[in-house]
């Protein structure tokens, strides 16, 4: 399979399976998961980046455990809509995943995900800087995934 448009993702998933949402950082990968109805995204965990094959196997293990059959990966588009080196890195990560496993992957614009979640964690959850560091990436992954799920639901 290839990277698909978000509008095509649901049709490519087996019935009653969810998707993982990823927020790829330089040192970590924030992971979120959807429910099987593709309605709600929940933060799942933070994966420390080491070697790609280890990261991929861990993600595939999470997919199996959580009955997920696809991925939504946040694409760090520049504020002017252009794609820079971080987007190239994210696209390469997706291509490498597809070399290991045939699954549908869609990208979702993540321009505001970290800043929105950071503001929420400060203003609403009143978390300290140390506590925010522990949850920001997986919360951003959930924010990214929720945006994609809302788009999918809006097409029905």
HELIX and SHEET records of a PDB file:
HELIX    1   1 UNK A    6  UNK A   12  1                                   7    
HELIX    2   2 UNK A   52  UNK A   65  1                                  14    
HELIX    3   3 UNK A   85  UNK A  100  1                                  16    
HELIX    4   4 UNK A  113  UNK A  123  1                                  11    
HELIX    5   5 UNK A  129  UNK A  154  1                                  26    
SHEET    1   A 6 UNK A   3  UNK A   4  0                                        
SHEET    2   A 6 UNK A 104  UNK A 109  1                                        
SHEET    3   A 6 UNK A  68  UNK A  75  1                                        
SHEET    4   A 6 UNK A  18  UNK A  24  1                                        
SHEET    5   A 6 UNK A  28  UNK A  34 -1                                        
SHEET    6   A 6 UNK A  41  UNK A  48 -1                                        
END                                                                             
